[in-house]
């Protein structure tokens, strides 16, 4: 391990918020990986479909058999555990896909400039002018219910942010002497972008991607809560909150009677987003030269 790596690790693990975010992230990763052992699925059934444990539509409070209680005839604990896999699936697919699209568009706009830059950035502005959640909601409604449709809707309306960021970074990097020297030697534009420009401008985009991961999962959960995401019975945090819509106020004189229906899936979402945000903040503080001391 070289001196730079040792300094990186020392700075990272001396930051309490970074360590907390890293531990939370490892916890959720462990839950996702060991979901079949934590909440074993029934043989012959789709593991992501929460099993029906009662035929009564009334919520059942936490018990030894169902630690998080029962909502919508289904076990909340099972839904939270397998919903972690759903969250990672949505977050990773949408983040990687939208970041790659943004990198391509932003790199072309920033490197070539002039008319190409103007055209691509005006298209980007049009997409950014529409509120993200509203746009995703409309497109998901048009495409139809289902997690795959939600993923497509999120990708379509989330590539603009990395595109804007990488464009701004490339506008600075392309004026550096090593880039101009490569051009003078006759190196092709594609090689210049891939070998010289992107490696020196991509890291802020990666940090932003880690911080967007949580917000994308929250948006997908919101669409599931509205009935546009996961199908009925699918292990998804937003779908679990959907079961609680008619029970949130509790019964007369017992406002918090059904607290477990919102607390457990809601807490999972809050901690998941917090983990990604803390890790992203820590990486920014460590690698951003403007914040180094």
C-alpha positions as CSV (number, residue, x, y, z in Angstrom):
1,X,0.0,0.0,0.0
2,X,1.5,3.3,-1.1
3,X,1.7,6.5,1.0
4,X,-1.3,8.1,-0.8
5,X,-3.5,5.1,-0.1
6,X,-2.5,5.1,3.6
7,X,-3.4,8.8,3.8
8,X,-6.7,8.1,2.1
9,X,-7.7,5.3,4.5
10,X,-6.5,7.3,7.5
11,X,-8.6,10.3,6.5
12,X,-11.6,8.2,5.7
13,X,-11.7,6.2,8.9
14,X,-11.0,9.2,11.1
15,X,-14.2,10.7,9.8
16,X,-17.1,9.5,12.1
17,X,-19.8,10.2,9.5
18,X,-17.8,8.3,6.8
19,X,-17.4,5.3,9.1
20,X,-21.1,5.4,10.1
21,X,-22.2,5.5,6.4
22,X,-19.8,2.7,5.5
23,X,-21.1,0.5,8.3
24,X,-24.7,1.2,7.4
25,X,-23.9,0.4,3.8
26,X,-22.2,-2.9,4.8
27,X,-25.2,-3.7,6.9
28,X,-27.6,-3.3,4.0
29,X,-25.3,-5.2,1.7
30,X,-25.2,-8.0,4.2
31,X,-29.0,-8.1,4.5
32,X,-29.3,-8.2,0.7
33,X,-26.7,-10.9,0.2
34,X,-28.0,-13.1,3.0
35,X,-31.7,-12.4,2.5
36,X,-32.4,-16.1,1.7
37,X,-31.1,-17.1,5.2
38,X,-32.6,-14.1,7.1
39,X,-36.0,-14.5,5.6
40,X,-36.2,-17.9,3.8
41,X,-38.6,-18.0,0.9
42,X,-41.1,-20.8,0.4
43,X,-40.0,-23.5,-2.0
44,X,-41.4,-23.1,-5.5
45,X,-42.4,-19.4,-5.1
46,X,-40.8,-16.3,-6.4
47,X,-38.6,-15.2,-3.5
48,X,-39.5,-11.5,-4.1
49,X,-43.2,-12.1,-3.6
50,X,-44.1,-11.7,0.1
51,X,-46.0,-14.8,1.3
52,X,-49.5,-14.4,2.6
53,X,-49.4,-15.2,6.3
54,X,-53.1,-14.4,7.3
55,X,-56.4,-14.1,5.5
56,X,-57.5,-11.2,7.8
57,X,-57.1,-7.7,6.2
58,X,-56.5,-6.1,9.6
59,X,-52.8,-5.4,10.5
60,X,-51.2,-7.6,13.1
61,X,-48.7,-6.0,15.6
62,X,-45.2,-7.3,15.9
63,X,-44.8,-10.8,17.5
64,X,-42.2,-13.5,17.9
65,X,-43.4,-15.1,14.7
66,X,-43.6,-11.8,12.8
67,X,-41.0,-9.4,14.3
68,X,-42.2,-6.4,12.3
69,X,-45.9,-7.2,12.2
70,X,-48.2,-8.0,9.3
71,X,-49.6,-5.6,6.8
72,X,-51.8,-6.3,3.8
73,X,-51.9,-10.0,4.9
74,X,-48.1,-10.1,4.4
75,X,-45.1,-10.3,6.7
76,X,-43.4,-6.8,7.0
77,X,-40.1,-8.3,8.1
78,X,-39.9,-10.5,4.9
79,X,-40.8,-7.4,2.8
80,X,-38.1,-5.2,4.4
81,X,-35.4,-7.8,4.1
82,X,-36.1,-8.7,0.4
83,X,-36.9,-5.1,-0.3
84,X,-33.2,-4.4,0.4
85,X,-32.4,-6.4,-2.7
86,X,-35.0,-4.5,-4.7
87,X,-33.5,-1.2,-3.5
88,X,-30.0,-2.1,-4.6
89,X,-31.3,-3.4,-7.9
90,X,-33.1,-0.2,-8.7
91,X,-30.4,2.1,-7.4
92,X,-27.5,0.3,-9.1
93,X,-29.2,-0.1,-12.5
94,X,-30.6,3.4,-12.7
95,X,-27.4,5.1,-11.3
96,X,-25.1,3.2,-13.7
97,X,-27.3,3.6,-16.7
98,X,-28.1,7.3,-16.2
99,X,-24.4,8.1,-15.4
100,X,-23.2,6.4,-18.5
101,X,-25.7,8.3,-20.7
102,X,-24.8,11.5,-19.0
103,X,-21.1,10.9,-19.4
104,X,-21.5,10.3,-23.2
105,X,-23.6,13.4,-23.7
106,X,-21.7,15.6,-21.4
107,X,-18.3,14.5,-22.8
108,X,-19.3,15.2,-26.3
109,X,-20.8,18.6,-25.4
110,X,-17.9,19.7,-23.3
111,X,-15.1,18.5,-25.6
112,X,-16.4,19.6,-29.0
113,X,-18.2,22.8,-27.8
114,X,-19.8,25.3,-30.1
115,X,-22.9,24.2,-31.9
116,X,-22.7,20.6,-30.6
117,X,-22.5,21.9,-27.0
118,X,-25.3,24.4,-27.5
119,X,-27.7,21.7,-29.0
120,X,-27.0,19.1,-26.4
121,X,-27.3,21.5,-23.5
122,X,-30.6,22.9,-24.7
123,X,-32.0,19.4,-24.9
124,X,-30.6,18.8,-21.4
125,X,-32.3,22.1,-20.2
126,X,-35.6,20.9,-21.6
127,X,-35.4,17.7,-19.6
128,X,-34.3,19.5,-16.5
129,X,-37.2,22.0,-16.7
130,X,-39.7,19.3,-15.8
131,X,-39.8,18.4,-12.1
132,X,-38.1,15.0,-11.7
133,X,-40.8,13.2,-9.7
134,X,-43.6,14.6,-11.9
135,X,-41.8,13.6,-15.1
136,X,-41.0,10.1,-13.8
137,X,-44.6,9.7,-12.6
138,X,-46.1,10.7,-16.0
139,X,-43.8,8.4,-17.9
140,X,-44.3,5.5,-15.5
141,X,-48.1,5.9,-15.9
142,X,-47.7,5.9,-19.7
143,X,-45.5,2.8,-19.7
144,X,-47.6,1.0,-17.2
145,X,-47.1,-0.5,-13.8
146,X,-44.1,-2.5,-13.0
147,X,-40.6,-2.1,-11.6
148,X,-39.0,-2.3,-15.0
149,X,-41.1,0.6,-16.2
150,X,-40.2,2.6,-13.1
151,X,-36.5,1.9,-13.8
152,X,-36.9,3.1,-17.4
153,X,-38.7,6.3,-16.3
154,X,-36.0,7.1,-13.7
155,X,-33.2,6.6,-16.3
156,X,-34.9,8.8,-18.8
157,X,-35.1,11.7,-16.4
158,X,-31.9,11.4,-14.4
159,X,-29.1,11.5,-16.9
160,X,-29.0,15.3,-17.1
161,X,-27.2,15.9,-13.8
162,X,-24.1,13.8,-14.5
163,X,-24.1,15.3,-18.1
164,X,-24.1,18.8,-16.7
165,X,-21.4,18.0,-14.2
166,X,-19.0,16.2,-16.6
167,X,-19.4,18.9,-19.2
168,X,-18.3,21.6,-16.7
169,X,-15.3,19.5,-15.7
170,X,-14.3,18.8,-19.2
171,X,-14.5,22.5,-20.2
172,X,-11.7,23.1,-17.6
173,X,-9.6,19.9,-18.3
174,X,-9.6,20.3,-22.1
175,X,-7.6,23.5,-21.8
176,X,-4.8,21.8,-19.9
177,X,-1.4,21.5,-21.6
178,X,-1.4,17.7,-21.7
179,X,-4.7,17.6,-23.6
180,X,-3.5,20.2,-26.1
181,X,-0.2,18.3,-26.5
182,X,-2.1,15.1,-27.3
183,X,-4.1,17.0,-29.9
184,X,-1.0,18.4,-31.4
185,X,0.5,14.9,-31.8
186,X,-2.5,13.9,-33.8
187,X,-4.2,11.7,-31.3
188,X,-7.8,11.0,-32.2
189,X,-10.6,12.8,-30.3
190,X,-12.0,9.5,-28.9
191,X,-8.6,8.5,-27.5
192,X,-8.0,12.0,-26.0
193,X,-11.4,11.9,-24.3
194,X,-11.0,8.3,-23.0
195,X,-7.3,8.5,-22.0
196,X,-6.7,12.1,-21.0
197,X,-10.0,14.0,-20.4
198,X,-12.3,11.6,-18.6
199,X,-9.8,10.2,-16.1
200,X,-9.1,13.8,-14.9
201,X,-12.7,14.9,-14.7
202,X,-14.8,11.9,-13.9
203,X,-14.4,11.6,-10.1
204,X,-16.8,14.3,-9.1
205,X,-19.4,12.5,-11.2
206,X,-18.8,9.2,-9.4
207,X,-19.2,11.0,-6.0
208,X,-22.5,12.6,-7.2
209,X,-23.6,9.1,-8.4
210,X,-23.1,7.6,-5.0
211,X,-25.2,10.5,-3.4
212,X,-27.9,10.1,-6.0
213,X,-28.3,6.4,-5.3
214,X,-30.4,6.9,-2.2
215,X,-32.7,9.6,-3.8
216,X,-33.4,7.4,-6.8
217,X,-34.5,4.6,-4.5
218,X,-36.8,7.0,-2.6
219,X,-38.3,8.1,-5.9
220,X,-38.9,4.5,-6.9
221,X,-40.5,3.8,-3.5
222,X,-42.7,6.9,-4.0
223,X,-44.0,5.5,-7.3
224,X,-44.6,2.1,-5.7
225,X,-46.5,3.8,-2.9
226,X,-48.7,5.4,-5.6
227,X,-49.3,2.0,-7.2
228,X,-47.1,2.5,-10.3
229,X,-44.0,0.5,-9.2
230,X,-43.8,-3.0,-7.7
231,X,-46.8,-5.3,-8.3
232,X,-49.1,-6.4,-5.6
233,X,-47.2,-8.5,-3.0
234,X,-43.7,-7.7,-4.3
235,X,-41.0,-7.1,-1.7
236,X,-40.5,-3.3,-2.0
237,X,-40.4,-0.7,0.7
238,X,-42.7,1.7,-1.1
239,X,-45.2,-1.2,-1.7
240,X,-45.1,-1.9,2.1
241,X,-46.0,1.7,2.8
242,X,-48.8,1.4,0.4
243,X,-50.4,-1.1,2.6
244,X,-50.4,1.4,5.5
245,X,-52.3,4.1,3.6
246,X,-55.7,3.3,5.2
247,X,-54.2,2.6,8.7
248,X,-51.8,5.5,9.3
249,X,-54.3,7.4,11.5
250,X,-55.1,4.4,13.6
251,X,-58.4,3.9,15.2
252,X,-60.3,6.4,17.3
253,X,-58.4,7.2,20.4
254,X,-55.4,5.2,19.3
255,X,-53.5,7.2,16.8
256,X,-50.3,5.2,16.9
257,X,-51.9,1.8,17.0
258,X,-50.5,0.7,13.7
259,X,-47.1,2.5,13.9
260,X,-45.2,-0.6,12.8
261,X,-46.7,-0.5,9.3
262,X,-44.8,2.8,8.6
263,X,-41.9,2.8,11.0
264,X,-40.0,-0.3,9.8
265,X,-40.1,0.2,6.0
266,X,-39.7,4.0,6.5
267,X,-36.7,3.5,8.8
268,X,-35.1,1.2,6.2
269,X,-35.4,3.8,3.5
270,X,-34.1,6.6,5.8
271,X,-31.0,4.6,6.8
272,X,-30.4,3.4,3.2
273,X,-30.4,7.0,1.9
274,X,-28.3,8.2,4.9
275,X,-25.7,5.6,4.2
276,X,-25.1,6.6,0.6
277,X,-25.2,10.3,1.5
278,X,-22.6,10.0,4.3
279,X,-20.3,7.9,2.1
280,X,-20.7,10.4,-0.8
281,X,-20.0,13.3,1.5
282,X,-16.9,11.6,2.9
283,X,-15.5,10.8,-0.5
284,X,-16.1,14.4,-1.6
285,X,-14.3,15.8,1.5
286,X,-11.4,13.5,0.9
287,X,-10.8,13.9,-2.8
288,X,-12.1,17.4,-3.6
289,X,-8.8,19.5,-3.8
290,X,-10.7,22.6,-2.8
291,X,-11.6,21.0,0.6
292,X,-8.2,19.6,1.4
293,X,-6.2,21.1,4.3
